Amino acid sequence: MRKQSSGQAFRITGARQGLSEDVRGRQRRYVISMAVRTVAVVLTVVLWNIERPVAIATLVLGLTLPYIAVVIANAGRENAPSLPKTFIAGPTRPMLTPGADRAPAESVPERPAADSSAAPHDPS
C-alpha cells in the first residue's frame, strides 16, 4: 500500500486551530503592527518641519502602537466555537393521572382455582 502525503489537512467543524497556527498568526499580527509603527516614526521625522500636526499624530501612533501590538499578540487563544447540540430533547409526555371524568374500572371476580391436592369427586 502506498502512503498518500498530500500535506493537506481538513479542519474539523468546531475544533480550535492548532497551536503552531495560532502562534504564527499572532506573530504575523505583531510584525504587521511593528511595520506600521516604523512607518509612523519615519513619517514623524519627515513631516516634523513640514506638517507639524500630522507629525504629532504619527508620533503618538508610534508611541502607543508597541503597547497595543504586545497586548494583541499576547491575547490568548481563540475561544472554542460552540458546538451544535448532539441530543435534541424529545417532546415531553404528559404524566398519566387518574382523571375525574373517567369512570373507575370494573373489577371482575376471579375464578377460584381448583385445588389440586383434593381428591376428585367420584359420582359412583
Buried (B, 14 or more C-beta within 10 A) or exposed (E): EEEEEEEEEEEEEEEBEEEEEBEEEBEEBBEEBBEBBEEBBEBBEEBBEEEEEBBEBBBEBBEEBEEEBEEEBEEEEEEEEEEEEEEEEEEEEEEEEEEEEEEEEEEEEEEEEEEEEEEEEEEE
